[in-house]
Amino acid sequence: MKSHIKIFSEIGINYVDIVGRKNASLGEIHNQITSNGVLIPNGFATTSSTFWEFLKENNIQIALENILKELNRKTFVFFLVREGIDSISINRDVLLQGIENINKAEKEILAKSPVLN
């Protein structure tokens, strides 16, 4: 089973496809700064596959695609389809598992942080 969370110290700029551009950049910056002896707390990113899995498990991707079909691409009047987005339901168990994974990663990072210990 692949990890839903990547610690910044495990990722760098070559991880854009896995964690997105911003998180890959944060991992790269974290690793460059800490390799120069500067103590900063670690961080983490949820993976892009986790995002897509979340959409799939909650049947959100299809619902969003249907809602976005209503988007006026000439004027981008998105607020008119907001009502449809509000009606999307989320699987509580999937959401709670994601929150649990994030809380666990945060506790692990805090326990290992040279800055906070």
N, C-alpha and C positions, 0 to 999 in steps of 0.2 A: 504494500500500500504506500503510495507516495505521500509525502508530507504536504499538508495544506499550508504550512507556514515555513518561511525561510528566515533565518536569523541574518541580520546585516553582515556579520562577520563571515557568513558562508556565501555571500553573493557579491557580484561586482557588475560592471557595465555590460559584460557579456551575458547577463541574465535577463535582458529586456523581455525576451519572449516568455520567460517564466514568471516574472514579478512585475513587469511593466517598466516603462522608462524612468519614472520618478523614483520608485523603490530601488531599481538597479543603480541609479545615480547615488542614492543615499547609502547603499551598501559600499559602493566604490569610495565615496568620500569617507565613510566610517573607517574602512580598511586602510586608506592612505594616511589618515590622521593618526590612528592608533599605532600604525607601523613606525611612526615618527616619535612615539613615546607619549603622545597626548592621551590622557585618560578621559574617555567619554563613554557614557552608557551605550550599550548595544541597543538595537531595535529589531523589529521584525516586519515582515511583509506577508500578506496572504497571497497565494499564487493565483495567477490568472485562471488556471484550470479549476481552482476552487470556486472562483466567481462564476464560471460557466456551469459548473456542477450545481451550484446553488440555484441558478436560473432554471436548469433542467429539472432538478428535484421538485421545484415549486411550480413547474409549468409556467414560468414567467416569460421565457424567451418567446414562445409562440404568442402569448398574450401581448407582449410588447411589440412584436412584429405586426400584429393586427392593429394595435393602437396607432403605431407609426404610419401605417398605410393611410390613416386619416389626416396626417400632417400635411398642411399646405406648404409644399416645398418652395413656392415662390415667395411667400411672406413669412414662412416659418412660424405660423400661429400655433404654437404648441399648447397654450393654455386651453384651447378648445378640446383637446383630448385628455386633459388632466383627470376628468371624471372617470375615464376608463382605467387609468393607472391606479387611482384610488381603490378600484374594485378588485385588484389583484390580491389574492390571499397567499400567505406564506406558511409553509409547513413548519409548525412550531418546533418539532423535534430536530429538524435540520438546522433551524436558526439557533436553537439552544446548544447543539453540538458545536456549531461554529463559534459561538461565544465561549464555550468551555475550552476549545482549542486555543483561542486567543488569550484567555485568562491564564491557561497553563503556560503558554509561551512567555507571557509577561512575567510570571512568577519565576520561571527559569532564568530569564534575562536578569531580573533584579537580584537573584541569588548569586549570580556570577559577576555582577558588575563591580569592577575595581573602584569605581567612583562612589558607589552607594554603600559599600561595605567597609 
